[in-house]
Amino acid sequence: MANASQVPLSRWIILAVVFLISLNHKAPSFPAFKTSADHLSSQLYNPYPDYNSRIWRKKWKGTHVACQGPRGVDVNGNVPDTLKAYKQDVAHASPDPMFGSYEETSLDDTFCFDRFARYEAYGYDEDTPDQTAKVKRDGTVDWKMVDWGSLQYDCLSRNENRYESIERANHTEFWMPGQEDFADVDDTLHFPAEFSKGGWLSSSASFKKRSAVVLHMNAGKEWTVDTMQYIRSIIQEVSLHSGAEYEVIILAETKDSSKPLFIDTGAYKVLLKNSVPDEFAGHALLFNRALVDTWYPKIEKHSDDKNVDMMQTLQLLSILRPDIEHFWQMEMDARYTGHHYQHLETMSAWSKAQPRRLLWERSSQYFFPAVHRDWTAFSTIVENATADGGIWGPVRTEGVEAIGPDPPVEPSQLDDYYWGVGEEADLITVAPIVDATSSDSLDETLNYPAGAAQTPSRMTSHSSISRFSKRLLRAMHHGQMALGTYMPANKYPASTALHHGLKAVAFPLPIFLDYAKPPVDVEREFNSNGGRDVYDAADKFEETGHRMTSFSSKDKQTNFADELYKRWLGYVSEILNLLCPDVE
């Protein structure tokens, strides 16, 4: 199996890969990869469904209407607003991922991008003059005059007949809770009866459920050129091209809780203007520690970990925006080099197709294609290793009234992998979801009713990209607001899904290593003891973890991902210059 270090620099165009980075925007760029794609054919990349076709209308209500983009014209069919991709061929095959799979998930690995093709539509040549660019694309944009919030709102207005009309909260920003918010907390758990057995299956046209892509950042963050181009690419690809199937929302945390932001409109506007560039301010929301402390007063402590706020603000966002059904959380130190719409839709569709039987058990393991061959064989291995039938339905927890469905049959072995197929996942992660019940103390688990030593059962996942359903976030909100239940952010979503019997899926994201370590050895390391060894003693796996394209959202030393992404962007890299001095 080839590894990334064996790929000639002249061919460093990149497949759809998630990287965890710490980009230094001040690093100079240099004219690398002048001929990186000369040997490949190219075409405009269109991963969208055939909108308004007869087949499409059988499935979905309404009509898809093209949306205006930053160049003042409709983005669909407009060449300057469309990505150009290079066709992969057998003679120039890319390395195989160590973890995960393109083939088994239907992620597209037939196309790849260099930095020009990937970001040219979003200002690459304009914001980052690059002497290696051969052709200037028509349609130069004055990005300071673009209002992405207005473009997204206009797009939704054009396509409003595609989506169910759901009344929003009487607020446009977060607000400090009043007595009525505490009194009505139980109402947040009222959902349609579509989650009964088979209720998610429908043969008639239905409204499309909307999703949000949520980007968290600190209000004092320095906005790099790369960050701005990356956010533009997400908005245009998932929101504008799709007709508002997605909405991109920026959540900016201010560390100063002394200002009455949610009472003083003037102070809020000033801080927002100082925190977020004008082109993104129209879809940005501010929050601070005082906000979550006021909403969740029964929690006895709030960790200083930013991830605690991150989950709590997502919970509040599900209250502010009841029209959004699923919330994708993306960390700002993650970069995806493929097409965002194809990525998120593929993850959603693959997760939707997964049966519930042994789903928790499959999701606790990494999938190694070189070891497990294919997903069917992998699933058989998991089944043979789970004699007790695995987790089946809600794991009953004292004090928690499950909102998820009960299994259609008992025991699980009577289900022929049918239950859950076609059901949207409540939780999607890109890292395994591991049983943490016996792996740590209960000191960080608060306000659950006292009981046995292993109550409540706990799951954990360190994932740089995750999707949460509205009903999962509402269950988390209810637990923290009404009961004061608390777990760290890496445990609370998966554990809440476990207690409520909600569908949780770990997506087998393709992950690469920068050296050719035998897959059997890596599989033995990462899947031993149900994946708990990596969770219990992550430091033992640093040698491998730091050399993966994506390992853990808490891992700030993934040098391989950081350096490879910088080199793809054309930045000077001291480390890679030492390793690969013969740059063209």
PAKE-561086 format. One line per 5 residues: number of its first residue (from 1); for each residue x negated, z negated, y of C-alpha. Coordinates in pm, 1 decimal, always signed. Each point is the difference from the previous one (the first is absolute). Layout:
NUM> X Z Y | ...
END
This chain:
1> +0.0 +0.0 +0.0 | -133.6 +97.3 +339.0 | -38.7 -265.2 +265.6 | +18.2 +32.0 +374.2 | -374.2 -33.2 +52.2
6> -50.9 +318.3 -202.7 | +215.1 +214.4 +230.9 | -219.6 +216.1 +228.9 | +43.0 -85.0 +366.5 | +77.5 +365.2 +72.4
11> +322.5 -48.5 -196.6 | +112.9 -327.2 +150.9 | +354.8 +93.3 +69.6 | +227.0 -273.5 -123.3 | +303.8 -27.6 -221.5
16> +288.8 -232.3 +77.8 | -180.3 -336.0 -15.6 | +70.4 -343.1 +149.4 | -305.9 -152.1 +168.7 | -51.6 -350.7 +138.4
21> -223.0 +35.8 +304.7 | -154.3 -174.4 +299.2 | -58.1 +305.4 +214.2 | -251.2 -25.3 +284.3 | +147.0 +232.1 +261.1
26> -323.9 -5.8 +200.9 | -203.9 +158.6 -277.6 | -111.1 +351.3 +98.3 | +134.0 +295.9 -193.6 | -219.7 +275.5 -131.1
31> +53.7 +359.5 -120.7 | +28.3 -57.0 -373.2 | +202.6 +207.5 -249.3 | -23.0 +330.0 +188.5 | +94.0 +188.2 -315.7
36> +185.5 -271.4 -188.7 | +314.1 +207.7 -53.5 | -129.3 +357.7 +26.1 | +35.4 +55.8 -374.1 | +363.8 -116.0 -14.2
41> +319.7 +181.2 +92.3 | +229.8 -170.5 +248.4 | +368.1 -4.8 +85.4 | +246.9 -203.1 +202.9 | +95.5 -312.7 -191.5
46> +372.4 -65.6 -42.1 | +94.1 -288.2 -234.3 | +355.4 -32.7 +132.0 | +317.0 +72.5 -198.3 | +191.9 +323.5 +55.2
51> +221.8 -149.0 +268.3 | +358.5 +127.4 +24.6 | -28.6 +201.1 -319.6 | +287.5 -0.6 -249.2 | -185.7 -237.7 -232.8
56> -92.2 -230.0 +287.6 | +361.4 -15.1 +125.1 | +121.9 -104.6 -343.6 | -214.7 -311.9 +28.8 | +13.1 -87.9 +368.8
61> +262.8 -21.4 +269.6 | -43.3 +156.4 +342.5 | -227.5 +273.8 +128.8 | -372.2 -13.5 +66.1 | -73.5 +94.2 +360.6
66> -354.8 +80.1 +114.1 | -153.3 -246.2 +245.4 | -204.0 +53.0 +313.1 | -366.7 -92.6 -17.3 | -274.9 -79.4 +249.9
71> -44.6 +370.7 +88.3 | +356.8 +24.3 +130.7 | +130.0 +215.9 -286.5 | +152.9 -75.2 -339.4 | -270.7 -107.7 -243.2
76> +147.2 +164.0 -310.4 | -152.4 +345.5 -31.4 | -228.5 -44.1 +301.7 | -355.2 +76.6 -115.8 | -184.4 -229.0 +247.4
81> +212.8 -291.9 -125.7 | -64.0 +73.1 -368.4 | -296.6 -97.9 -214.5 | -225.6 +260.3 -154.8 | -115.3 -94.3 -348.8
86> -267.0 +145.0 -227.3 | +85.3 +95.0 -354.5 | -204.6 -175.2 -266.0 | -140.2 +216.4 -275.8 | -152.6 -70.9 -340.5
91> -345.1 +114.3 +108.2 | -7.3 -264.4 +273.8 | +176.4 -285.5 -171.8 | -4.9 -345.4 +153.0 | -104.5 -316.9 -182.1
96> +253.0 -179.2 -215.8 | +133.1 -333.8 +125.1 | -105.3 -307.2 -194.5 | +338.0 -170.6 +54.9 | +342.3 +160.0 +32.3
101> +95.4 +363.5 -28.2 | +115.4 +302.1 +193.8 | +147.6 +173.9 -303.6 | +202.8 -294.4 -131.1 | +150.6 -77.0 +340.5
106> +36.9 +355.5 +142.2 | -219.7 -76.2 +299.6 | -131.2 +335.4 +115.5 | -364.2 +62.9 -90.6 | +22.4 +378.7 +16.9
111> -79.6 -3.2 +372.1 | -265.8 -168.1 +210.3 | -89.4 -33.6 +367.2 | -305.3 -3.8 +220.1 | +18.2 -195.6 +323.0
116> +100.5 +303.0 +205.7 | +290.8 +96.5 -224.8 | +114.8 -362.0 -25.2 | -4.6 -106.3 +364.9 | -10.4 +318.8 +207.5
121> +377.9 -9.9 +49.5 | -37.6 -348.8 +147.4 | -271.1 +62.2 +257.2 | -321.3 +3.4 -201.6 | -167.2 +281.9 +195.2
126> +133.0 -130.2 +329.4 | -78.5 -370.4 -37.0 | -315.5 +45.6 -206.5 | -188.3 +314.6 +101.4 | -166.5 +130.3 -312.5
131> -244.2 +288.6 +16.2 | +70.1 +86.8 -364.0 | +361.8 +94.4 +70.3 | +21.5 +378.2 -28.7 | +347.0 +74.4 +140.1
136> +198.2 -183.2 +262.9 | +362.4 -48.8 -97.9 | +264.2 +111.8 +249.4 | +225.6 -262.1 +153.8 | -237.3 -245.7 +169.0
141> +183.2 -321.5 +86.0 | -38.8 -246.1 +285.0 | +43.2 -299.8 -228.6 | +31.5 -243.9 +288.9 | +331.2 +167.8 +84.8
146> +142.5 -29.0 -353.9 | +261.6 -268.1 -72.3 | +21.1 -37.9 -376.9 | +280.6 -253.4 +27.7 | +221.7 +248.3 +185.3
151> -88.8 +278.8 -242.2 | +99.7 -216.7 -296.2 | +324.4 -108.0 +168.4 | +89.1 +360.1 +84.2 | -76.9 +102.7 -357.2
156> +236.3 -264.7 -136.2 | +272.1 +105.6 +244.0 | -25.3 +359.2 -120.2 | +30.3 -109.3 -362.7 | +241.1 -292.2 +29.8
161> +256.7 +155.7 -235.5 | -249.5 -32.9 -287.1 | -9.2 -379.3 +17.9 | +260.6 -269.9 -44.7 | +107.8 -157.2 +327.2
166> -107.4 -366.1 -10.8 | +48.3 -225.9 +298.8 | -326.5 -132.0 +137.9 | -71.8 -340.5 +147.6 | +79.0 -44.8 +369.5
171> -370.8 +6.5 +78.3 | -269.4 +262.3 +44.2 | -287.8 -245.8 -41.1 | -51.3 -320.2 -197.4 | +186.7 -295.9 +144.0
176> -18.3 -376.7 -19.6 | +272.0 -119.8 -240.4 | +309.2 -181.4 +114.6 | +230.3 -234.8 -187.3 | +207.7 +294.2 -121.4
181> -305.1 +151.8 -172.0 | -50.6 -315.6 -205.5 | +373.2 -31.2 -70.5 | +24.2 +360.4 -122.3 | -313.7 +0.9 -215.4
186> +201.0 +25.5 -323.8 | +160.0 +320.8 +127.3 | -339.2 +173.0 -11.9 | +26.5 +4.4 -381.0 | +330.0 +190.6 -16.2
191> -63.1 +344.4 -151.6 | +218.8 +281.7 -135.1 | +94.0 -15.3 -368.0 | -228.2 +296.4 -74.6 | -250.7 -210.9 -191.8
196> +222.0 -62.7 -301.9 | -84.8 +162.9 -330.8 | -49.0 +370.7 +63.5 | +139.9 -32.7 +352.3 | -295.3 +182.3 +151.6
201> +78.2 +316.2 -199.9 | +224.4 +247.7 +179.3 | +91.5 +361.5 -62.9 | +146.6 +64.0 +345.1 | -174.8 +66.0 +329.1
206> -106.7 -316.7 +177.3 | -149.7 -114.2 +327.0 | -377.8 -5.8 +8.1 | -143.8 -352.4 +25.0 | -242.0 -32.9 +289.9
211> -344.2 -157.7 -27.9 | -241.5 -143.0 +254.6 | -378.3 +17.3 +5.0 | -118.0 -321.5 +163.1 | -348.0 -25.5 +149.8
216> -125.4 -350.6 +83.4 | -275.2 -61.5 +252.1 | -123.7 -253.2 +250.9 | +116.3 +51.5 +356.3 | -361.8 -11.8 +117.3
221> -113.8 +267.6 -241.7 | -226.5 +271.7 +138.2 | +167.4 +332.5 -68.2 | -246.0 +248.7 -146.4 | +40.8 +376.7 +3.9
226> +24.5 -3.2 -378.3 | +275.6 -263.6 +6.5 | +207.9 +200.1 +246.4 | -37.6 +323.4 -194.1 | +89.4 -180.0 -320.1
231> +319.6 -150.4 +145.0 | +100.2 +337.6 +145.2 | -39.8 +155.2 -344.1 | +225.5 -263.1 -160.0 | +276.5 +40.7 +259.8
236> +4.6 +377.3 -9.9 | -24.2 +33.6 -378.9 | +245.0 -266.9 -114.3 | +241.9 -17.2 +293.8 | +22.1 +320.8 +202.5
241> -47.5 +255.8 -279.1 | +247.9 -182.7 -227.1 | +281.1 -29.9 +251.8 | -35.2 -377.7 +52.4 | -5.8 -102.9 -366.2
246> -271.8 -239.0 +114.4 | -66.1 -186.0 +322.9 | -344.7 -123.5 +98.8 | -2.9 -345.5 +162.2 | -302.3 -181.5 +143.8
251> -2.6 -381.1 -9.5 | -257.6 -145.7 +237.6 | -85.6 -368.4 -19.7 | -98.1 -185.5 +313.5 | -200.5 -316.9 -60.2
256> +123.5 -162.6 +320.0 | +322.6 -188.2 -77.6 | +16.0 -167.2 +341.3 | +175.2 +291.4 +172.4 | +381.1 +11.4 -40.5
261> -8.3 +360.7 -120.3 | +344.3 -1.3 -154.6 | +164.1 -153.9 +307.2 | -197.6 +163.3 +281.8 | +58.5 +376.6 -24.1
266> -258.5 +68.1 +270.1 | -276.2 -187.9 -183.4 | +89.6 +184.2 -321.4 | -27.6 +342.5 +165.3 | -332.0 -83.0 +165.3
271> -155.7 -122.1 -323.0 | +135.1 +298.4 -193.4 | -149.6 +241.7 +252.7 | -335.3 -179.5 -19.8 | +4.5 -7.6 -379.2
276> +122.0 +341.6 -117.3 | -79.0 +347.4 +139.6 | +292.3 +156.6 +184.7 | +53.5 +270.4 -262.2 | +72.1 -266.3 -265.2
281> +167.2 -271.0 +211.7 | +349.1 +140.5 -56.1 | -3.7 -100.3 -367.0 | -203.1 -321.7 +25.4 | +117.4 -361.5 -22.2
286> -186.4 -314.5 +103.2 | +5.0 -327.8 -189.8 | -188.5 -328.5 +4.6 | -33.0 -325.4 -190.1 | +268.3 -170.1 +208.8
291> +252.7 +259.0 -117.0 | -46.4 -63.1 -373.1 | -31.1 -377.4 +47.6 | +336.6 -2.7 +173.9 | +171.2 +215.0 -261.8
296> -142.7 -198.0 -292.3 | -10.7 -366.8 +111.6 | +44.7 -137.0 -353.8 | -338.9 +132.1 -109.0 | -227.3 -299.7 +27.2
301> -310.5 +199.3 +76.1 | -94.9 +347.4 +108.5 | -330.9 +135.0 -127.1 | -240.9 +152.7 +248.4 | -14.8 +300.1 -232.8
306> +137.0 +300.8 +190.4 | +177.6 +111.3 -317.7 | +245.1 -290.0 +28.1 | +119.2 +132.4 +334.6 | -6.2 +350.2 -141.4
311> +259.3 -77.8 -265.7 | +211.7 -216.6 +226.4 | +16.4 +270.5 +267.0 | +104.0 +251.1 -266.0 | +276.6 -241.0 -99.8
316> +113.2 -20.2 +362.1 | -24.1 +377.2 +30.9 | +247.7 +33.6 -287.8 | +241.7 -209.0 +208.3 | -65.1 +196.6 +320.1
321> +31.1 +334.7 -179.7 | +269.0 -17.5 -271.8 | +17.9 +381.3 +6.0 | -339.8 +15.4 -171.2 | +14.8 -33.7 -380.0
326> -371.3 -10.3 -86.4 | -302.7 -115.8 +197.2 | -346.3 +138.1 -73.9 | -277.9 -229.1 +116.6 | -330.6 +173.6 +71.7
331> -312.4 -183.5 +102.1 | -184.2 +147.0 +294.6 | -332.1 -12.7 -183.9 | +138.6 +237.6 -265.2 | -19.2 +378.8 +26.9
336> +175.3 +256.8 -216.6 | -154.9 +346.3 +5.2 | +290.7 +179.3 -167.3 | +340.9 +87.6 +144.3 | +195.4 -314.8 +84.3
341> +346.5 +129.8 -90.5 | -114.0 +127.9 -338.8 | -176.1 -331.0 -62.4 | +290.0 -233.0 +84.3 | +269.2 +215.6 -158.7
346> -202.6 +30.4 -320.6 | -54.5 -374.8 -19.1 | +371.0 -60.3 +60.3 | +118.4 +255.9 -255.9 | -244.6 -114.4 -269.7
351> +99.8 -363.4 +50.5 | +367.9 +90.0 -6.8 | -46.9 +166.4 -339.5 | -155.4 -309.0 -161.6 | +215.7 -195.0 -247.3
356> +21.5 -376.3 +42.6 | -91.7 -84.2 -358.7 | -360.3 -131.0 -2.1 | -35.9 +110.0 +362.3 | -160.1 -328.7 +108.3
361> -243.2 +26.4 -290.6 | -97.1 +361.6 +74.8 | -36.1 -84.5 +368.1 | -250.2 -276.3 -76.4 | -256.1 +248.2 -134.8
366> -219.1 +270.6 +146.4 | +56.0 +343.7 -154.1 | -325.7 +165.2 -112.1 | +58.2 +366.2 -93.2 | -336.5 +26.0 -178.0
371> +98.3 -295.1 -221.3 | +378.5 +14.0 -27.6 | +29.7 +383.5 -2.5 | +350.9 +19.7 +149.4 | +278.5 -225.5 +125.0
376> +195.6 +19.0 -323.9 | -295.8 -124.5 -201.2 | -65.9 -269.8 +259.1 | +362.3 -116.3 -20.5 | -23.1 -17.4 -378.6
381> -311.1 -217.2 +23.5 | +183.1 -239.0 +233.6 | +303.4 -11.0 -230.5 | -211.3 -76.7 -305.5 | -169.9 -283.1 +189.2
386> +329.8 -159.3 +111.2 | +160.2 -145.4 -310.8 | +246.5 -220.0 +189.5 | +165.3 +292.0 +179.7 | -143.1 -86.9 +340.4
391> +173.4 -98.8 +323.0 | +362.9 +111.9 -11.6 | +227.4 -57.0 +297.7 | -36.9 -280.2 +256.6 | -240.2 -281.6 -84.9
396> +239.0 -284.9 +71.1 | -140.2 -231.9 +263.2 | +162.0 -323.4 +110.4 | +145.2 +32.1 +348.6 | +0.2 +382.5 -3.4
401> +325.7 +188.6 -57.6 | -110.9 +339.4 -128.2 | +137.9 +304.5 +182.2 | -130.4 +256.5 -249.1 | +194.9 +136.5 -297.8
406> +7.8 -162.2 -341.8 | -136.4 +205.3 -290.9 | +260.2 +218.8 -174.2 | -104.9 -119.3 -347.1 | -185.0 -288.5 -164.4
411> -273.8 -6.8 -120.3 | -203.3 +262.1 +184.9 | -93.1 +176.1 -325.0 | +359.2 +127.0 -23.1 | -50.8 +204.1 +317.5
416> -148.7 +344.0 -69.8 | -186.3 +7.7 +332.8 | +319.3 +99.6 +180.2 | +77.0 -288.1 +234.6 | -152.3 +54.7 +342.4
421> -64.5 +373.6 -31.1 | +129.0 +153.7 +322.6 | +0.8 -337.1 +179.7 | -200.1 -25.1 +320.8 | -282.2 -252.7 -18.1
426> +27.7 -310.3 +217.7 | -376.9 -43.5 +1.3 | -268.1 +266.6 -37.2 | -368.3 -91.1 +9.3 | -318.7 +200.0 -57.9
431> -174.5 -287.2 -177.6 | +107.4 -185.3 -314.4 | +255.4 -280.1 +28.2 | -159.1 -289.5 -186.2 | +150.6 -320.0 -140.5
436> -149.9 -276.0 +213.8 | +205.7 -287.4 -139.1 | -288.7 -161.8 -183.3 | -276.3 +138.7 +219.8 | +21.4 -228.6 +300.9
441> +139.1 -328.6 +121.5 | +345.7 -64.4 +141.3 | -146.4 -135.7 +324.1 | +77.0 +327.1 +180.4 | +355.9 +21.4 -139.4
446> +241.8 -203.1 +211.5 | +363.8 -111.4 -3.9 | +95.4 +125.7 -342.1 | +193.7 -264.8 -194.9 | -224.8 -233.7 -196.0
451> -12.2 +75.6 -369.2 | -236.5 +93.3 -277.9 | -368.6 +50.1 +76.0 | +38.4 +375.1 -7.8 | +306.0 +20.4 +226.1
456> +41.3 +234.9 +167.1 | -148.9 +296.8 -183.5 | -224.4 +197.7 +234.5 | -123.0 +358.0 +20.7 | -268.6 +137.4 +230.2
461> -132.2 +336.1 +117.2 | -270.7 +94.7 +249.8 | +126.2 +338.2 +115.2 | -103.8 +201.5 +307.1 | +322.9 +202.6 -15.9
466> +333.6 -145.8 -110.8 | +370.5 +78.9 +27.2 | +267.0 -269.0 +33.4 | +374.3 +54.3 -29.9 | +237.1 -147.1 +254.7
471> +155.2 -226.2 -262.8 | -341.6 -137.9 -105.2 | -94.1 -74.2 +361.8 | +342.3 -158.0 +58.8 | -44.5 -220.9 -308.8
476> -340.8 -108.1 +132.4 | +149.3 -61.3 +345.2 | +283.4 -207.2 -146.2 | -236.4 -210.7 -208.7 | -223.8 -81.7 +294.9
481> +274.7 -48.1 +258.0 | +258.2 -186.5 -207.7 | -224.6 -187.8 -243.6 | -348.5 +10.2 +152.6 | -150.7 +143.6 -319.8
486> -355.6 +111.3 +54.7 | -277.2 +185.8 -178.6 | -296.8 +195.6 +137.7 | +78.2 +362.0 +87.8 | -175.8 +141.3 -304.5
491> +236.8 -198.4 -228.4 | +331.5 -36.9 +180.7 | +136.2 +358.9 -30.6 | -76.0 +45.7 -371.4 | +104.6 -356.3 -86.0
496> +328.4 +40.8 +187.4 | +64.0 +325.6 -188.6 | -70.0 -186.0 -324.2 | +242.1 -284.7 +77.7 | +277.2 +232.0 +116.4
501> -34.0 +257.7 -276.0 | -96.7 +283.5 +235.3 | -190.9 +309.4 -104.4 | -375.9 -18.5 +64.7 | -242.0 +284.5 -77.9
506> -378.9 +34.2 +23.3 | -75.2 +365.3 +70.3 | -313.3 +132.6 -181.2 | -176.9 +121.3 +313.2 | -306.2 +220.6 -67.3
511> -312.2 -203.3 +80.7 | -357.7 +125.5 -22.6 | -334.9 -166.3 -65.8 | -326.6 +116.2 +152.6 | -190.4 -22.5 -326.1
516> +57.8 +94.8 -362.6 | +76.4 -332.7 -164.2 | +156.8 +38.7 -347.8 | +381.4 -14.4 +39.7 | +32.1 -216.2 -311.6
521> -217.3 -267.8 +161.0 | +189.8 +10.4 +329.4 | +334.7 -15.4 -181.2 | -115.4 -302.8 -198.6 | -102.7 -174.6 +322.8
526> +309.9 +72.3 +205.4 | +272.5 -32.5 -263.5 | -129.4 -300.1 -189.9 | +232.4 -300.2 -24.0 | +293.5 +191.5 +146.1
531> -194.9 +83.7 +315.5 | -35.7 -367.2 +87.7 | -379.0 -0.6 -26.8 | -33.1 +226.4 +305.0 | +243.6 -217.8 +191.7
536> -157.0 -330.9 -105.3 | -359.9 +98.8 +69.9 | -9.1 +307.7 +219.9 | -362.2 -72.9 +93.1 | -100.9 +87.9 -356.3
541> +119.7 +353.3 +61.7 | -156.8 +57.6 +338.7 | -260.3 +241.9 -135.7 | +276.5 +227.7 -122.1 | +259.2 -86.8 +262.3
546> -223.5 +81.6 +296.8 | -70.7 +339.5 -154.5 | +363.7 +107.5 -32.1 | +198.1 +210.1 +247.3 | +267.2 -271.2 +0.8
551> -25.3 -347.6 -151.6 | +158.9 -278.7 +198.8 | +151.8 -34.1 +343.7 | -218.0 -308.3 +42.5 | -319.2 +177.9 -104.2
556> -193.3 +84.9 +315.7 | -309.7 +122.5 -181.9 | +125.0 +318.5 -164.3 | -307.6 +187.4 +115.6 | +69.7 +308.6 -207.2
561> +342.8 +65.6 +152.7 | -121.9 -74.6 +351.2 | -307.7 +219.2 -22.2 | +171.1 +288.6 -176.7 | +281.4 +13.5 +255.3
566> -249.2 -10.6 +288.4 | -198.9 +281.8 -154.9 | +316.9 +204.5 -49.9 | +76.4 -49.2 +371.6 | -353.6 +109.9 +84.0
571> -141.0 -330.1 +124.3 | -364.9 -83.4 -33.3 | -40.4 -251.7 -281.0 | -325.3 -187.4 -38.7 | +77.0 -94.8 -359.3
576> +97.9 +347.2 -114.4 | -282.8 +161.7 +195.8 | -236.7 -205.6 -212.7 | +181.3 +89.8 -320.5 | +64.8 +365.7 +86.5
581> -251.1 +118.7 +262.7 | +51.9 +372.6 -66.7 | +306.8 +41.6 +220.0 | +48.0 +359.3 +105.3
END
